[in-house]
Amino acid sequence: MRNEMVGAVVRRAIEHPEFRKRLVADPQEALRSHGFALESAEMDEIEKIRTSLAAHQGSESIEQRLMSIAAQYGVHPHPSTS
């Protein structure tokens, strides 16, 4: 179940740039406002993803990095066109 929930968050972040920005700025609020109720293990995974995004900033776009992360969870979202 954890992979499914984290995958759903990553998919939403890829497909909705505004959610992505909110997720990076305030993950608890972004998740709550989008109806995600994650357990502590899932939140730990989201925090690892946020850290990974920060570490790779500049070497590739955040959207490209999220696509890489999504593949790890078996998620194949459609990137935003905005």
Backbone hydrogen bonds, N-H to C=O, Kabsch-Sander energy under -0.5 kcal/mol:
donor,donor_aa,acceptor,acceptor_aa,energy
5,M,1,M,-2.3
6,V,2,R,-2.8
7,G,3,N,-2.5
8,A,4,E,-2.1
9,V,5,M,-2.0
10,V,6,V,-2.5
11,R,7,G,-2.7
12,R,8,A,-2.3
13,A,9,V,-2.3
14,I,10,V,-2.1
15,E,11,R,-2.6
16,H,12,R,-1.9
20,R,16,H,-2.1
21,K,17,P,-2.3
22,R,18,E,-2.2
23,L,19,F,-2.9
24,V,20,R,-1.9
25,A,21,K,-2.2
26,D,22,R,-3.2
30,A,26,D,-2.6
31,L,27,P,-2.7
32,R,28,Q,-2.3
33,S,29,E,-2.9
34,H,30,A,-1.1
35,G,32,R,-1.6
36,F,31,L,-2.8
38,L,36,F,-0.6
43,M,39,E,-2.5
44,D,40,S,-2.3
45,E,41,A,-1.6
46,I,42,E,-2.3
47,E,43,M,-2.4
48,K,44,D,-2.0
49,I,45,E,-2.1
50,R,46,I,-2.5
51,T,47,E,-2.4
52,S,48,K,-2.5
53,L,49,I,-2.5
54,A,50,R,-2.1
55,A,51,T,-2.3
56,H,52,S,-1.6
57,Q,54,A,-0.8
58,G,60,E,-0.7
59,S,56,H,-1.7
60,E,56,H,-1.2
65,R,61,S,-2.3
66,L,62,I,-2.8
67,M,63,E,-2.1
68,S,64,Q,-1.9
69,I,65,R,-2.4
70,A,66,L,-3.1
71,A,67,M,-2.0
72,Q,68,S,-1.2
73,Y,69,I,-0.9
73,Y,70,A,-1.0
74,G,71,A,-1.2
75,V,70,A,-2.7
80,S,14,I,-1.1
